[in-house]
Amino acid sequence: MERTVESKRAWDRLATCALVVSVLVSAWMYVSLRGQTYQMDERSHYIQVRMFHAGQWELFKLEGRSHAYNAMIPGHHALVAVACKLSPELSLDLARSVGVPIGWGVLILAFAIARSIATREAGPDDGTAPISRDGVALLTGLQVFTIPVLLVLHPLLYTDSFSLLLCLAALQATLLRRHGVAGLLVGLSLLVRQSNIVFGAFLFLFGLVEASGWRVSLQDVRDHLVRCWTHLLAWAAFVVFVLVNGRIALDDPEMQSVTFSMGNPLLALILLTVGMAPLLLESLLKGELAKTWSRMGRAKLLAWSVGLMLLAASAYDFRAVHPLNDYDTMIRNHVLNWLTGEGRLVFVFLVLCGGLLLSVTKLRMKASPTIGIVAVGTLVPILLVEPRYAIPSLALWHLFREKRHPAVELALLVYQLMFGVALHLIHLRPGELFL
C-alpha cells in the first residue's frame, strides 16, 4: 500500500513537471516569434484587428471586392482589438500575446473536463491505480493543449485556440448539465467560427444520449429541447445569418464552399497515426489488435476492414482541387503531394494505421460515440485540406478515450511536445509553413 501511495506521488510530480515544461514551451514559442513577420493568414487577421483597434468597425475587404477577405465572423478579432486597447500602440507582437493566455485557458478547461468525465465514470478510488485521478486529468489536459497543430497556433494570431476554448467551455457546461449555458457558449463560438454549429449539434445529441440512453423516445427529445432552449436560439441565429449572407463563410465563394471531400478525413487519420505513434506502438506490442478483432466478430471485422481499404484506396483518386492545396509555401502541400504521388503506399499504410488505432481505442461515457458528428461535420464538407480542421476532433478523442498506463500517457505528451517544437522551428524559417 505504501508503495502504491509513493508511486502515485511520483507520477503526480511528473505530471506537474510536465505542466511546467509545457507552459514554458508555449511561452518560449511566443518570445521566439517576437519581431517575426506574418505567418500565412496572420496578415489578414492583423489588418482586421488593426481596423477594429482604430475604431473602424467594418469587415476587411480588398479594394473593388464586395465580399470580406476573411471567412469567419470577426469575433476573435474584436476581442484582440479590445484587449490591445490597453496599449496605445498596436503591433503584431502585442496582438499575438493575447493568444498565449487563451491557450492556457484551453489547458485549464481540458483539465476540468477530464476531471468531470473521470468523476462521472469512475467508481470509488480503491487506491490501486498508479496515478491519482487529478494526475490523469492533468496529463489529459496537457495532451489536448500540446496537440502539435494546436500548440504552434497558441502564440500566433489565429482563431483556432479561442474557438476551441469556447467549444470546450460549452462541453464542460454540458457535462455539468448546464445546457442553457452551453447553448449560449455555442452561440458565442459562432462569432469566432461558423463551423462551430457542428459542435453545437454534437453537444445537443451528447446531452440527449447521456440523459436518456440510445433508445430515445419522442418525449425525451421534447424534454431535452426544453432544457436546451438556448441551443435553439444559436441554431436560429445561424440560419438567419446563412439566409442573409447567402452562404456560411464571409469570404470569396470560390475559397470556401460546402461540398464533399475525403481529403481532410484522410489527413486526420494520418495525423492520428503520426501524432499518436506511442499509443499505436503500445497497442501493437500488447497484441490489442488481435484481441479487439476477436471481440468484434467476423461480420463487423469484415465491414471495418472493407471500409478502411476503400478509404485508403481513395489515395489514388486524391487531387488538390482547392487552389491553396497547391501553394509551394506550405510544407503540408509538399508532404501531401508526395504521399499521394510517389508515396502512395506510405499514404495507404498511414491511413490504415490510423483506422487500426481507432479500432483498439475504447471511449468513456455512453454518449462518447457522438463525437463522430464533429469529425464528419468539420472535415468532410471542405475542399481545402488543412491540419487545423482536425483540432476539435483530436481534442475530443483525447478527452474521451480510455487512459493507459501513465508511462504511455507521459510518453505521448513528450512526443507531442517535441513534434510541436519541430513544427514551430519550421515556422521560424521564412517562406515555409506547415499549417
N, C-alpha and C positions, 0 to 999 in steps of 0.2 A: 504494500500500500504506500509506504514511504517513497519507494522508487517511482511509483506512478505519479505521486504528487511532485516529486522532483523533475520528472520528465515533463509534466505539464508546465511547470515553471520555466524550464529550459526552452521549450518550444514557444511559449508565450514571449519570452525575452527575445527570441529570434524574430518572432513576428513584429515585435516593437522595433527592433533594429531595422527590419525591412521597411517599416513605416518611415523611419528617419531617413534612410537611404533614398527611398522613392521620392519623398518630399524635396530632399536636397537635389536630386537629379532633375526634377521639374524646375526648381529654382535656377539651377545651372543652365538649363536649356534656355530660359528666358534671358539670363545675363549674357550668354554667348551669342544671342541674336541681336543684342543692342548695337545699333549703328548699321545693321544689315539692311539691305534693300528689300523690297516687297517679295513675298513668296507667293507666286501664282495669283490666286484670287484676292489676295490681301489688298492689291491696288484698288480694285473697285469697291471693296468693303471700306477701305480707309477714306476714299472720296465721299462715300455716303456718310460716314461718321463725321468727316470734316464739315460737310454741308449742315448737318444737324447741330454740330458744335457752334457753328456761326449763326444759328438761328434760321437757317434756310430749310424749313420742314417740307421738303418735297423729294420725290424719288429721283435718284441719279439716272440720267438718260444721256446717251450720246447725241451730239448735235444732229438734228434732222431726223431723229428716230422718235417714234410715238410710244414705244414700249420701254420699260425700265431695263437697265443693264443687268442688275442682279435678279435672280429668280425668286428670292424669298421676300416675304413681308419684313421690313427692316426693324423688327422689334429689338433684336440684339444690338443693332447699330445705334438705336436710340438710347439703350441702356449704357453703352460705352460712351456715347457723347455726353450724357448727363453725368456719368461718373467722372469724366475728364473735365467737367466744368470746374472742379476744384482747383484746376491749374489754368492760368490764363493762356498758356502756350500749349497748343496741341501738337503732338508728334506721334509718329508711328510707334515708337518705343512706349510712350505713355498709353496709347490705345491697346497695345499688346499686353500691357501689365494687368489689365482688367481680367484677362483670361486665366491668369495664374490662380487667384483665389477661387474662380469659378471651377477650375479643375480640382482644387482641394475640396470644394463643395461636392463634386461628383464622388470623391473618395468617401467623404463623411456619409453621404446618402446611401452609397453602395454598402457600406459597413452596417448602417441602420437596417437596411432591407435584409441583408444576410442574417442579422440577429433576429429580425421578425420572423423570417422563414424558419430558422432553427427553433425558435420558441414555439411556433405553431406545429411543427412536425415532430420534434424530438420529445421523447418521454423524459422521465426523471433521470438526472445525471447519476449513473451508477459508479462514477469515479474511475472507470477502466479506460476511458479514452486517453490517447497520448497527449492531447492538447485541449485546452478549455474551449468552450463554445465561443467565447469572445475572441480567442485567438484564431479560431477558424473563420469567424466573421471578418476579422481584420485582414486575414490573408485574402479572403474573397473580395473585400472592398479594394484591396491593393491590386488584385488581378484585373478588376474592372478598370481601375484608374490607369494601369500600365498597359492596357491593350495597345500594342505598338502603334497602330494607325491613329489611335486617340491620344496617346502620350505626346506625340510630336505636335499635336494641334493645340494643346493647352496654352503654350506661350505665343501662339500665333493669332492673328485677327481673323479667326474663322468662327462660324456659328455652331459647330458640332458639339463642343463642350457644354455650352449653355442650353442647347436643345436637349441634350441627354440629361442635364441637370433637372430640367423641368419634367421630363418624362419619368425619371427616377423618383422625383418628389410625388408625382401622381401615382406611381406604383406603390410607394410607401403608404400613401393615404388609402389606397385600395386595400392593402394588406391590413390596415388598421380599421377597415370598414368605414372609412370616412369618404363615401362615394361622392358626396356633394363637393367636398374639397378637391377630390381627384378630377371631377369634371371641370372645375374652374381652372385647375392647373393645365389640363389638356387644352382648354381654350387659350390660355396664355402661351402655351407652346406653339400654337398655330401662328402666333405673331412672330415666331422665330423661323419655323419651317412648316410649310403647309402639309407636308407629308406626314406630320405627326398625327393627323387624323387617323392613320392606320394604328398607331399606338393607342389612341383612344378607343378604337374598336376592340383591340386586344384586351384592354383593361375592363371594358364592359362585359365581354364574354368571360374573362377570367373571374370576375366577381360573381357572375351568374353561376358558373360551374362550381365555384367554391361554396356558394350558399346552397345550391340545390342538387349538385351532382350532375352527371352527364345525361341522366334521364330527366329532362326539363319539361314541365307542364306549361300550358298557356298561362295559368295563374302565377307560376313562378316568374315568367317573363314580365307579366304586368306588375308584380310586386317589385321586381328589380328596376323596371323603368321608373317607378315612383321614387325609389331610392336614388336613382341616377339621373334625376331631372336636369342637373347642370350639364351632364353629358349631352342631353338633347339640345340644350342651348348652344353648346360648342358645335354640334353637328349642323344645327340650323344656320349658325353664323358661317360655317364652312360652305354650305350650299349657296347661301346668299352671295358670298364672295365669288364663288365659281360662276354663278349666273351673271353677276355684274362684270367680272373680269373676262368672262368667256372661256377661261381655262384655269388650271390650277396654279401654274407658275406666272410670274410677272414679266419675265424676260422674253427674248425672241422665241416665237413658237418653234423655229427650227432647232433651237438648242435644247428645249425641254418639252417633250411631248409624251403623253401616256400611250404606251404601246405594249408589246410582248417581246421580251428578250431574255435569253438564258445566260447572257454574259455575266451579270452580277451574281446570280446564284452559283455559277461555276467558280467565279473568283472567290466567293465566300467559302466554298468548300476547300479551295486551295489555301486561303488564309487560315482555315481551321487546321489543315494538315501542317502547314509550316509554323503557324503561331502557337499551336498546342502540341508540338512534337514530343515533349516529355510525357504527356498523357498517352499519346499513341504508342510510344515506346514501352511504357509500363504495361499497357493492355496486351501488347504482343508478347512481352516476357512472361506475363502471368497466364497466358492462354485464354484470355477473356473472350476472344473472338469465337473460339470453338464452343465455349460454354453458352454464349449468347445465342449462337446459331442453333444449338441443340434445343434450347428453350423455345425458339421461335416456331419450330415445326417446319415441315417441308414446304407447305404452301406459302407461308409468309416469307420463308427464306428465298424461295424462287422469285416471288414478286419483288422483294427487296433487291435481289441480285440483278434481275432484268432491268429494274428502274435505274440502278446505278450504272449499268452498262450502257443504257440508252443515253443517260445524262453525260457520261464520259465520251461516248461516241459523237456527241454533238460538237466536240472539239474540232472535228473535221469539217464542220459547216460554219464554224465561228468566223465572223468577219467584223472588222472595225467599221460599223455602219454609222457611228456618230463622228462628226468632224474632229472632236477633241481626242478621240481614241487613236488618232494618227500623229499627234503632236510629238516631235522628237525631243522636246524639252522635258518630257515626263518619263521617268525611268520605268514606271509601271507599264507604259506602252511598249518599251523595248522588251520587257520581260514577257508581256502577253503576246507580242508578235512572235517571239522566239518559241514560246510554249505552244502556240497554235500553228507554227511552221515546222522548223526542224525538230523542235522538242515536243512533238505531239504525244509521243509515248510517255514522256515525263508528265505532260498535262493530264493524260488519262490516269496515270499512276497516282498523282496528287489528288485528283477528284475522287478516285476510288478510296484512297486512304481517308479523306475527309468523311465520306459516307460510312466507312467502317468505324471511325471514331464515334460518329453519331449513333451507330447501332449498338455500341457497348456502353454508352453513357446513359445512366439512369437519371431521371429527373425527379426532384422532390415536389410535393404538393400535387393533388389530383388534377388541378386545372393547368398545370405547367405545360402540357402539350399545346395549349392555345398560343404559345409564343411563336408557333408556326405562322400565325397571322401576320406578325411583324416581318418575319423573314420573306414571306411571299409578297406581301403588300408593299414593302420598301425596296425589294430587289428585282422582281420580275418586270414591272411596268416601265423600266428605264433603259434606254439605249446606251447612255453614257456609262461606261464601265469605270466605277470609282471604288477604291477600297473603303472610303469613308461611309458609303451607304450600308456597309455591313456592321457598323459600330453598334447600333441598337440591338441587333440580333446576337452579336457576340457578347454584349453586356448581359443580356437576359440569360444566355446559355451559361455564363459564369455563375450567375446568381442562383439559378435553379438546379444546376447539375449536382448530383450526389458527390460529396467530397471524398477524396482518397487520403492516403497516409500523409501527414503533414510534411514529410520529407519530399514527397512528389509535388505537393502544392507549392512548397517553397522553391523547389527547383523550377517549376513553371513560372513563378514570379520572377526569379533571377533571369531566366531565359527571356521573358518578355521585356524586362528592363534592358538587357543587352541588345535585343532586337530594336527597341525604341531608340536607344542611344545611337545605334548604327544608322538608322533612318535619319536621325537628327543631324549626324555628321554629314550625311549626303545633302541635307538641306543647306548646310553651310557652304557647299560648293556652288558657286554661281552658275546659273544656266541649267541646273539639274534639280528635279523634284520628283519624289516618288508618288506623292499623293495627287 
